Amino acid sequence: MACTKGPVLLALLGVCTVVQAGPPFLTDDPEPVDLHHTEVNLALQGTRAADATSGSVAADVNHGCASETQCHIAVPVGFNRPAGGSMQAGVGDVELGVKYRFVNRTASGFMAAVYPTVFLPTGDSSRGLGNGRPQVWLPLWLQQSSGTWTWDAGTGYLTNPAPGARNSWFFGLLAQRALGERLKLGAEVFHRTPVADAAPHTTGFNVGATVRMAKDRNLLLSIGRGLQGVSANRGTLYLAWQLEL
């Protein structure tokens, strides 16, 4: 990969912002899209770091392709502006994944799922728009629901063979509460081990909401920032229009 250390690190850190597992949060839920139904998220997400602003505009499509199973594809157009540098934009790394719910205890409100995902190196890593090598993301997601409250928790392992990169762990905890039929509020905390040789451990939080605007139409929003390793996450934003088909 013929690029300087700066773009390499930006690409590695940028990939983690793409893994918006359970929009509008990083922590996902185990529930797949209903069989033969489709969910489309048209999303803008970005991260402000000490040395760059980066993110993507993405089409994220999830389809109930089999019983208890969701097939996923996301195609991002990434952007990256290093401090003091020029804006770069182009196709980012494409995501392909399958979520499988293997526990669904409706009486107790508990469920669990795995969601293996592959990131294809379609983005230009020399411009900070991709990783340069394929990656594999292997998460486990758990959920407990009770009344208007829902708690999601999980962990995942990201394998990354790119030069200067490290395989890394993610841990997340999310609490959400439904306020009527049209509004759900949530907050999460998360921790990620270093994704690159020059990257720190990062801990952060997000707060957000899902607003039902019309039948089968939702507005998703979250904002947050780092608590540890703040230089890599001075602020994040996620905004999406969700269509349920």
Beta strands, then each sheet from edge to edge (+ up, - down):
strand 1: 38-48
strand 2: 52-66
strand 3: 69-82
strand 4: 88-91
strand 5: 94-105
strand 6: 110-114
strand 7: 117-120
strand 8: 135-146
strand 9: 149-159
strand 10: 168-179
strand 11: 183-192
strand 12: 202-214
strand 13: 217-228
strand 14: 235-244
sheet 1: 4+ 3- 2+ 1- 14+ 13- 12+ 11- 10+ 9- 8+ 6- 5+ 7-
end
